Amino acid sequence: QVVEVRGLEVGFLGSWYSAHVLEVREARTTKLRLCYQAFQEEDGSRWEDVVDLHDVRPIPPNHTPCFLRDFKPGAPLEMLFEAGWWEVEYLGSSGLKHNVIAKRYNKQHTVAA
């Protein structure tokens, strides 16, 4: 099963990365052993980690190609950047370009529709 995992380390806060669930560990809290799809060890093997269940979510459903036309400035979105989904806020559009801001990092991005 593929899930998305919340980034908890400095520089990854506000991001989600996809990973394969390798094992579910039941104890006082449920933990998942995962293999990230985007990260590799120095030897080329996929990076594995153990995370709490509350830091995992299902893969989101596909969206329609024109989903952005209904958004208003201030709407929360996620933007695919460096193999992860990052929390951003919609600022508006200019032609076929859309402007968003990652407030946590004070970074603005312009992306194509």
C-alpha positions in Angstrom: 0.0 0.0 0.0 1.2 3.5 -0.8 0.6 6.4 1.6 1.9 9.9 2.1 4.1 10.8 5.1 4.2 14.2 6.9 7.7 15.8 6.9 8.7 16.4 10.5 12.3 17.4 10.2 13.6 21.0 9.8 13.4 21.9 6.2 10.6 19.4 5.5 7.9 20.9 7.7 4.7 21.3 5.7 5.5 18.6 3.2 4.2 15.1 2.4 6.1 12.4 0.6 4.9 9.1 -0.8 6.1 5.8 0.7 5.3 2.1 0.5 4.1 0.5 3.8 6.3 -2.4 4.6 5.0 -3.4 8.0 2.4 -2.3 10.6 3.6 -2.5 14.2 0.9 -2.5 16.9 1.9 -1.5 20.4 0.7 1.4 22.6 0.7 3.4 19.4 0.5 2.1 15.8 3.8 2.5 13.9 4.4 1.9 10.3 7.7 0.8 8.7 7.9 2.6 5.4 10.1 2.8 2.3 10.1 6.3 0.7 9.8 6.5 -3.0 11.7 9.8 -3.4 14.7 9.2 -1.1 17.7 6.9 -1.5 20.6 5.9 0.7 24.1 6.4 -0.5 24.2 2.8 -1.7 21.1 3.4 -3.9 18.7 1.5 -1.7 15.4 3.2 -0.8 15.3 5.1 2.5 13.3 3.3 5.2 11.8 4.8 8.3 9.3 4.0 11.1 6.6 6.7 11.7 3.5 7.1 13.9 0.2 6.3 12.2 -1.0 9.9 12.8 1.8 11.2 10.5 0.4 9.2 7.5 -2.5 9.9 5.2 -3.9 8.2 2.1 -2.8 9.2 -1.3 -5.2 11.9 -2.5 -7.6 11.3 -5.4 -6.9 12.5 -8.9 -8.2 16.0 -9.7 -9.8 17.4 -12.9 -7.5 19.4 -15.2 -9.4 22.6 -14.6 -9.8 22.4 -10.8 -7.9 25.6 -10.2 -10.5 27.8 -11.8 -12.8 27.5 -8.8 -10.2 28.6 -6.2 -10.2 32.0 -4.6 -7.2 33.8 -3.2 -6.4 32.4 0.3 -7.4 28.9 -0.5 -5.1 26.2 0.9 -3.4 24.0 -1.7 -0.4 21.7 -2.0 2.2 22.1 -4.7 4.5 19.3 -6.0 8.0 20.4 -5.5 11.2 18.3 -5.3 9.2 15.0 -5.2 7.0 16.1 -2.3 3.7 17.9 -1.8 4.1 21.2 0.0 1.5 23.3 1.8 0.9 26.6 0.0 -1.8 29.3 -0.2 -3.4 30.3 -3.5 -2.7 33.9 -4.4 -4.4 34.1 -7.8 -3.7 33.7 -11.5 -2.3 35.6 -14.4 -3.1 34.0 -17.7 -2.1 30.3 -17.6 0.2 30.9 -14.6 -0.9 30.5 -10.9 0.8 32.2 -8.0 1.1 30.5 -4.6 3.0 31.2 -1.4 4.5 28.8 1.2 3.9 31.0 4.2 6.0 28.8 6.5 9.1 29.5 4.4 7.9 32.9 3.0 8.5 31.7 -0.6 6.3 32.6 -3.6 6.1 30.3 -6.6 4.5 30.8 -10.0 3.4 27.6 -11.6 1.9 26.6 -15.0 -1.7 25.3 -15.1 
